Amino acid sequence: MVKNIVVSFMLVAASFTPVHAADKAPKDSSVAGELRVRLEDAVRIGLQKSRTLELARLDRRMSSEKLMEATSPVLPQITSGFTYTRSLQPSVMFLPNFPAVTSPMEISSDNSATATLEVSQSLFNGSAYASIRAVATAGKMSDEAYRNAESAVLSDISMAYYDALISRDQLKLVEESIARWEESRKDTQAMFRQGVVADIDTLKAFLSVENLRPDLIQAETRVNATMTRLKNTMGVSLETPLVLLDTLSVGSRSYPGDLAAAWSEAMEKRPDIRQLELQVKAEKDKITAVRAERFPMLTAVGQLESQTAFDDEVQLSDSRWPVSSWVGVQVSLPIFTGYRISSRVQQAKIAQFQTMTRLEDLRANAMAEIELRLSAWREAEKRIDVQSSTIAMAQRGYRISLLRFREGVGSRLELTDSELQLNKARTNYLQAVYDYLAAGVLLDRSLGRIPR
């Protein structure tokens, strides 16, 4: 069907001056400071400068760091310490069974120091292992969140580009309509001087041109507004002159033939659905992690210690540093935590139920969204097929009416009606192509398709 559309459009283009004649073969040369872009260029620039994507990239980095943090409890923990003490007043001790007049015994040195090295290794920590799985799943969620942000940026840039294209082409249609009426006005004035038409016909010809001036102003305003939106979406300066090198044209697109196939593709590819599915899994891992807090924790521990003590008259190099060490196993088992663990388990279950409900709601909305957008795309495709042949007939009708008017056979009303029909046919075709392209962008996002 698309092939027939393209052939029909080429035949139509051969019969009259095309709307995009000036843009079909854009030159590579550009004015200094000008930014000349095709759609793929706009997308590339937008992806590089998008603040939304930058935030999504930072979220992915954050998830990576959180995974590293969650892994730390099951890795060896090594700590070292050094303590130095200077005695200002010596510590003393009274020996028992001696008369009270006996002087106390000093038991401290002027200087003392202790160096320690402690090592611990978790042998069993069920809560930590479950937490690692939950954080790893959260990392996958951040990847899907990035894909979802990327899809949104691609869609926004594409829609902004197509909006700018149709506003530009609608402006051309108004300008071409004014040019036709200007030509008709000149013909009417010449015929009036020859006495073929009445003075009222020259007035109508003048009003036909002037009535299009407000449309021209509105079209120019729409062009400026859509170009501003496109620049902002791309992340370029609003002062940058932007030239669009693409045209609104029908390309080759392929979509599932039925709703079931489209639904299946969306369930497999849509990042927002994948993100919620992973969140359900992460919530399940959180439940396991909280429950595992009831299990015993087994940890291997060890310490290496060296200490010294000496008075001021002793050199540091002459002091002794005896070394002691020990190893052991530490077991901890919570017996009663004041219902803290059971409460946290229930909270995790509720969070999982909430996520599952959001997932079901998203799936239902996605199915309705896909059906509507697939229908809109097919409708636009059919309208293009119809309007491509209508333009040729409207162009032929206008030429006949103009010839009849110039020969004095046709009426002014007939020419006006033919021009309106031609303008409507070209506007409808332009709108159909835009709707086709826009529906394709929205349908791609609904199906989870992200072009690379």
C-alpha positions as a printed Julia matrix, in Angstrom:
452×3 Matrix{Float64}:
   0.0     0.0     0.0
   2.85    2.36    0.87
   4.35    1.72   -2.58
   1.07    2.79   -4.24
   1.02    5.91   -2.08
   4.54    6.88   -3.12
   3.79    6.28   -6.82
   0.59    8.32   -6.6
   2.41   11.15   -4.88
   5.09   11.21   -7.58
   2.42   11.42  -10.28
   0.74   14.27   -8.45
   4.03   16.08   -8.01
   4.66   15.87  -11.75
   1.35   17.62  -12.55
   1.84   20.75  -10.46
   4.43   22.72   -8.52
   5.05   20.78   -5.31
   4.8    22.27   -1.87
   8.36   21.21   -0.99
  10.1    21.99   -4.25
  12.66   24.16   -2.52
  13.46   21.49    0.06
  13.67   18.27   -1.96
  17.32   18.7    -2.78
  18.83   20.69    0.08
  22.33   21.94   -0.4
  25.06   20.91    1.98
  26.43   24.43    2.17
  25.15   26.49    5.08
  25.39   30.07    6.19
  27.89   30.73    8.97
  26.21   30.13   12.3
  23.33   28.21   10.72
  22.43   24.79   12.06
  21.08   22.61    9.23
  19.61   19.39   10.57
  17.68   16.35    9.5
  15.56   14.43   11.97
  18.37   12.04   12.85
  20.68   15.02   13.45
  18.13   16.64   15.75
  17.75   13.39   17.68
  21.51   12.95   18.0
  22.01   16.49   19.29
  19.05   16.17   21.64
  20.31   12.9    23.12
  23.72   14.44   23.75
  22.36   17.54   25.46
  19.25   16.2    27.17
  19.18   16.99   30.88
  16.58   14.28   31.37
  18.98   11.66   30.05
  21.82   13.08   32.12
  19.7    12.6    35.25
  18.89    9.05   34.15
  22.6     8.35   33.61
  23.35    9.64   37.12
  20.62    7.38   38.5
  22.34    4.4    36.87
  25.63    5.39   38.46
  23.87    5.77   41.8
  22.43    2.25   41.46
  25.92    0.89   40.77
  27.26    2.53   43.92
  24.33    1.24   45.98
  25.08   -2.29   44.8
  28.67   -1.88   45.93
  27.41   -0.65   49.3
  25.01   -3.59   49.65
  27.84   -6.04   48.91
  30.1    -4.68   51.64
  28.59   -6.69   54.6
  29.63  -10.02   53.04
  33.19   -8.87   52.26
  36.06   -8.91   54.75
  36.08   -6.0    57.18
  39.57   -4.86   58.22
  40.13   -2.09   60.73
  43.27   -0.81   62.39
  43.83    1.44   65.35
  46.63    3.13   67.28
  46.36    4.67   70.71
  49.04    6.74   72.48
  48.67    7.78   76.13
  50.78   10.3    78.1
  50.42   10.01   81.87
  50.07   13.39   83.57
  49.64   11.82   86.98
  50.71    8.2    87.45
  48.17    5.53   88.21
  48.6     3.94   91.65
  47.44    0.83   93.44
  47.15    0.06   97.13
  48.16   -3.44   98.08
  45.81   -5.2   100.55
  46.73   -6.22  104.09
  49.28   -3.43  104.5
  49.16   -0.6   107.04
  47.48    2.58  105.82
  50.67    4.52  106.18
  52.23    2.5   103.4
  52.86    4.57  100.25
  50.77    3.63   97.14
  52.5     1.76   94.31
  52.77    3.45   90.93
  51.69    1.07   88.18
  51.73    3.27   85.07
  54.53    4.45   82.83
  55.02    7.92   81.49
  54.22    6.76   77.93
  52.09    3.9    76.59
  50.88    2.89   73.12
  48.7     0.17   71.6
  48.41   -0.85   67.91
  45.61   -3.19   66.81
  44.51   -4.88   63.59
  41.03   -6.42   63.58
  39.6    -8.66   60.84
  36.05  -10.0    60.49
  34.46  -12.08   57.75
  30.78  -12.84   57.49
  30.22  -16.59   57.13
  26.42  -16.5    56.98
  24.22  -13.42   56.64
  20.94  -14.25   54.91
  19.63  -10.7    55.14
  22.72   -9.29   53.4
  22.53  -11.79   50.53
  18.83  -11.05   49.93
  19.54   -7.31   50.07
  22.23   -7.73   47.42
  19.72   -9.42   45.11
  17.2    -6.63   45.71
  19.76   -3.89   44.96
  20.98   -5.74   41.85
  17.37   -5.84   40.62
  17.1    -2.13   41.36
  20.12   -1.62   39.13
  18.29   -3.32   36.28
  15.34   -1.06   37.02
  17.56    1.99   36.55
  18.61    0.61   33.15
  14.95    0.35   32.13
  14.31    3.82   33.53
  17.1     5.11   31.29
  15.53    3.4    28.26
  12.18    4.93   29.17
  13.75    8.4    29.44
  15.53    7.86   26.14
  12.24    6.86   24.49
  10.55    9.99   25.85
  13.34   12.24   24.57
  13.27   10.59   21.13
   9.49   11.01   20.92
   9.58   14.63   22.06
  12.28   15.58   19.55
  10.55   13.73   16.69
   7.18   15.32   17.44
   8.76   18.76   17.76
  10.55   18.26   14.43
   7.35   17.17   12.67
   5.45   20.09   14.23
   8.05   22.47   12.83
   7.83   20.82    9.41
   4.04   21.01    9.14
   3.94   24.61   10.37
   6.56   25.51    7.75
   4.63   23.73    4.99
   1.31   25.24    6.09
   2.94   28.64    5.77
   3.97   27.72    2.22
   0.41   26.7     1.4
  -0.87   30.09    2.56
   1.85   31.89    0.6
   1.05   29.88   -2.54
  -2.67   30.57   -2.11
  -1.94   34.29   -1.82
   0.26   34.06   -4.93
  -2.59   32.41   -6.89
  -5.07   35.06   -5.81
  -2.58   37.8    -6.64
  -2.31   36.36  -10.12
  -6.08   36.14  -10.33
  -6.4    39.75   -9.14
  -4.06   40.94  -11.88
  -6.07   39.0   -14.47
  -9.29   40.53  -13.13
  -7.89   44.06  -13.37
  -6.78   43.44  -16.95
 -10.22   42.03  -17.82
 -11.88   45.0   -16.12
  -9.88   47.42  -18.28
 -11.07   45.45  -21.31
 -14.69   45.69  -20.09
 -15.05   41.93  -19.71
 -15.79   41.93  -15.94
 -17.47   44.39  -13.61
 -15.84   46.57  -10.97
 -17.25   44.31   -8.24
 -15.06   41.48   -9.54
 -11.88   43.52   -8.96
 -13.06   44.3    -5.44
 -13.7    40.6    -4.74
 -10.28   39.73   -6.11
  -8.67   42.28   -3.8
 -10.64   41.0    -0.77
  -9.67   37.4    -1.58
  -6.01   38.37   -1.19
  -6.46   40.54    1.9
  -8.59   37.94    3.7
  -5.61   35.62    3.58
  -3.28   38.09    5.32
  -4.42   37.1     8.86
  -3.87   33.44    7.96
  -0.36   34.33    6.82
   0.39   36.11   10.11
  -0.91   33.14   12.13
   1.11   30.71   10.04
   4.28   32.73   10.55
   3.64   32.81   14.3
   3.16   29.03   14.37
   6.47   28.56   12.54
   8.31   30.68   15.12
   6.61   28.87   18.02
   7.34   25.37   16.72
  10.94   26.24   15.88
  11.42   27.61   19.4
  10.01   24.42   20.87
  12.27   22.29   18.66
  15.39   24.24   19.68
  14.48   23.89   23.33
  13.83   20.16   22.96
  17.17   19.71   21.18
  18.96   21.71   23.85
  20.4    24.31   21.46
  20.41   28.07   21.96
  17.21   29.85   20.94
  19.33   32.38   19.02
  20.75   29.66   16.75
  19.34   29.87   13.19
  17.83   26.45   12.49
  17.2    25.06    9.0
  15.23   21.84    8.59
  16.45   19.67    5.73
  13.73   16.99    5.86
  10.24   17.15    4.39
   6.95   15.65    5.43
   6.96   12.47    3.39
   5.64    8.96    3.81
   8.27    6.38    4.71
   8.18    2.63    5.06
   6.85    1.48    8.41
   5.91   -1.98    9.61
   3.63   -2.7    12.55
   1.88   -5.81   13.89
  -1.17   -6.87   11.94
  -3.39   -7.45   14.96
  -3.76   -6.18   18.5
  -2.58   -9.42   20.09
   0.77   -9.27   18.3
   1.18   -5.59   19.19
   0.35   -6.35   22.83
   2.89   -9.18   22.92
   5.61   -6.93   21.5
   4.84   -4.18   24.0
   4.97   -6.56   26.96
   8.41   -7.69   25.85
   9.93   -4.31   24.98
   8.23   -1.5    26.91
  10.73   -0.19   29.47
   8.1     1.16   31.87
   6.41   -2.24   32.09
   9.77   -4.0    32.46
  10.67   -1.52   35.19
   7.57   -2.32   37.25
   8.05   -6.05   36.72
  11.57   -5.73   38.1
  10.26   -3.66   40.98
   7.87   -6.47   41.92
  10.86   -8.82   41.98
  12.87   -6.35   44.06
  10.02   -6.06   46.56
  10.0    -9.85   46.88
  13.73   -9.83   47.59
  13.16   -7.16   50.23
  10.63   -9.41   51.97
  13.18  -12.21   51.99
  15.85   -9.86   53.34
  13.68   -8.69   56.22
  12.63  -12.22   57.11
  16.27  -13.3    57.1
  16.91  -10.94   60.0
  15.36  -13.66   62.21
  18.14  -16.08   61.24
  21.44  -16.33   63.1
  24.45  -14.41   61.79
  27.79  -16.2    61.79
  30.99  -14.17   61.64
  34.67  -15.11   61.89
  36.7   -12.57   63.85
  40.36  -12.08   64.71
  42.68   -9.5    66.21
  46.4    -8.77   66.2
  47.62   -6.42   68.93
  50.95   -4.95   69.97
  51.51   -2.65   72.93
  54.28   -0.93   74.86
  54.84    1.21   77.96
  58.0     3.12   78.99
  59.15    6.05   81.06
  60.73    9.21   79.73
  64.27    8.08   80.54
  63.86    5.09   78.21
  64.45    5.57   74.48
  61.63    4.64   72.17
  63.94    2.3    70.26
  64.71    0.44   73.47
  61.07   -0.14   74.39
  59.53   -3.53   73.85
  56.44   -4.22   71.69
  55.05   -7.65   72.63
  52.49   -9.03   70.15
  49.28  -10.88   71.01
  46.62  -12.33   68.71
  43.38  -14.25   68.77
  40.73  -15.66   66.43
  37.17  -16.77   67.04
  33.65  -17.17   65.76
  30.79  -14.87   66.67
  27.15  -15.93   66.5
  24.22  -13.57   67.0
  20.56  -14.53   67.01
  17.69  -12.11   67.62
  15.22  -13.54   70.13
  12.76  -10.68   70.54
  12.92   -7.39   68.62
   9.7    -5.8    69.79
   7.8    -6.87   66.63
  10.14   -4.76   64.52
  10.93   -7.55   62.04
   7.32   -8.73   61.64
   6.19   -5.14   61.07
   8.86   -4.6    58.42
   7.81   -7.85   56.69
   4.22   -6.63   56.49
   5.35   -3.27   55.15
   7.39   -4.99   52.44
   4.39   -7.14   51.5
   2.15   -4.09   51.24
   4.72   -2.35   49.05
   4.81   -5.4    46.78
   1.01   -5.45   46.49
   1.03   -1.75   45.62
   3.6    -2.32   42.88
   1.66   -5.29   41.48
  -1.49   -3.14   41.35
   0.36   -0.36   39.52
   1.73   -2.96   37.1
  -1.73   -4.31   36.29
  -3.03   -0.77   35.81
  -0.14    0.07   33.5
  -0.74   -3.07   31.43
  -4.44   -2.26   31.03
  -3.68    1.34   30.02
  -0.97    0.15   27.62
  -3.41   -2.18   25.84
  -5.95    0.61   25.36
  -3.2     3.02   24.27
  -1.82    0.6    21.69
  -5.26   -0.07   20.22
  -6.0     3.66   19.86
  -2.62    4.54   18.36
  -2.6     1.59   15.99
  -6.07    2.65   14.8
  -4.92    6.27   14.37
  -1.92    5.16   12.31
  -4.07    3.0    10.01
  -6.58    5.82    9.59
  -3.85    8.27    8.58
  -2.46    5.73    6.13
  -5.88    5.41    4.44
  -6.35    9.17    4.36
  -3.02    9.59    2.56
  -4.13    7.09   -0.06
  -7.36    9.02   -0.65
  -5.89   12.52   -0.54
  -3.02   11.73   -2.93
  -5.52   11.27   -5.78
  -7.76   14.12   -4.62
  -4.95   16.67   -5.03
  -4.51   15.84   -8.72
  -8.23   16.25   -9.4
  -8.38   19.52   -7.41
  -5.38   20.9    -9.32
  -6.95   19.99  -12.64
 -10.26   21.57  -11.59
  -8.55   24.81  -10.62
  -6.71   25.04  -13.94
  -9.92   24.51  -15.87
 -11.77   27.12  -13.77
  -8.94   29.62  -14.22
  -8.92   29.08  -17.97
 -12.71   29.47  -18.17
 -12.55   32.66  -16.1
  -9.83   34.17  -18.29
 -11.88   33.41  -21.39
 -14.94   35.04  -19.83
 -16.91   31.78  -19.77
 -16.55   30.89  -16.11
 -17.66   32.92  -13.12
 -15.7    34.4   -10.26
 -17.6    32.15   -7.87
 -16.51   29.07   -9.8
 -12.85   30.11   -9.62
 -13.14   30.84   -5.9
 -14.67   27.45   -5.23
 -11.96   25.67   -7.26
  -9.18   27.48   -5.39
 -10.75   26.58   -2.04
 -11.04   22.94   -3.07
  -7.4    22.86   -4.16
  -6.19   24.48   -0.97
  -8.31   22.12    1.12
  -7.03   19.05   -0.74
  -3.4    20.04   -0.27
  -3.98   20.96    3.38
  -5.74   17.64    4.03
  -2.94   15.7     2.4
  -0.32   17.56    4.4
  -2.26   16.94    7.61
  -2.68   13.26    6.76
   1.08   12.83    6.24
   1.77   14.63    9.52
  -0.79   12.49   11.37
   0.78    9.38    9.82
   4.26   10.32   11.0
   3.1    11.5    14.43
   1.02    8.36   14.94
   4.09    6.31   14.03
   6.19    8.09   16.67
   3.57    7.56   19.37
   2.96    3.95   18.32
   6.69    3.22   18.42
   6.78    4.4    22.01
   3.67    2.44   22.93
   5.3    -0.72   21.54
   8.6    -0.02   23.31
  10.55    0.5    20.1
  13.6     2.68   20.6
  15.51    3.34   17.34
  19.27    3.39   17.62
